[in-house]
Amino acid sequence: MTVVVDLHRDDTRERERLAATLRRHRERRGISQVAAAARYGCNKFGLSQMERRRNWQVATVQAWARIYGYRLNLTTIGLPLPDDGDTLAALYDAQQPATAADEDRLDLRIAVNNLARIRRAAGLTCAEMGARMGCSESAAYRREALPDGAMVASLQQYTRALGGVLHLDVVPAWQAVAA
């Protein structure tokens, strides 16, 4: 597994805050690690490891939040979304997810597509993004092209390289999530 180097120490704190928030939601609901692990589909050790880790796939955090009745909200701060008539954004807007997992996958794809749109609007190539992030052009491209396996830290790094901040929060599942 590739280790992403944070471009700013606040990104590590943001992930620590997210893990603590999810742990608090579990504890406030009186859900044991064993019960939460059963809901997630792993054992107590696996859930304990998730609560202690500080980098996960976005899909893991989305599923983790769902077992407590929440959704992961990925908000970019300091990066205006261009009004570029992006066809993929229009396609995503028209989708009606049938399940919570489909909704989470769509949320992630929208967030990654929005970052790619911001990069293009800034006139940056994938090679320039790679240089800013300290990785190769192909690694920067893969962050856009393969959103489903995106790591939280990678999205934070990509957002920082664009000059913004990725805020990670959990909101009640019934509350709308802004892209």
MOLIN-V464457 format. One record per helix or strand of 2 or more residues. SS is the DSSP state (h for helix, s for strand). FROM is the first residue (numbers start at 0). LEN is the number of residues. If there is no record, write none. Layout:
# MOLIN-V464457
ss=[SS/SS]
from=[FROM/FROM]
len=[LEN/LEN]
This chain:
# MOLIN-V464457
ss=[h/h/h/h/s/h/h/h/h/h/h/s]
from=[8/32/43/57/69/86/99/125/136/146/151/164]
len=[20/8/9/9/8/8/22/8/9/3/10/8]
